[in-house]
Amino acid sequence: MGYRVTILASAEKALAKLDKPLRERALHFLKDELPGLADPRSIGAALSGNLGEFWKYRRGALRFICRIEDDELVILVVKVGNRKDVYKSK
């Protein structure tokens, strides 16, 4: 059994702001590719510093900042955005 992907409302809002082709590619990754992985850490990379508890996935210029919850088999998508500003805190 693979991991389940849950998208936070803030990440959903960011996805809605993307242009249609980019949004479709992002949703394909989040709903079709990511849940099928037996180990979600087999792709992507761990973040460091004050974002050390998060994992990032990238597709082109898009970045998906996620928290992997192994005890519940959940990948929680916290933030979605362009690589130039996704790591900045507001």
Secondary structure, DSSP 8 states (H G I E B T S, - for coil): ---EEEE-HHHHHHHHHS-HHHHHHHHHIIIIIGGG-S-GGGSSEE--GGGTT-EEEEETTEEEEEEEETTTTEEEEEEEEETTTTT---
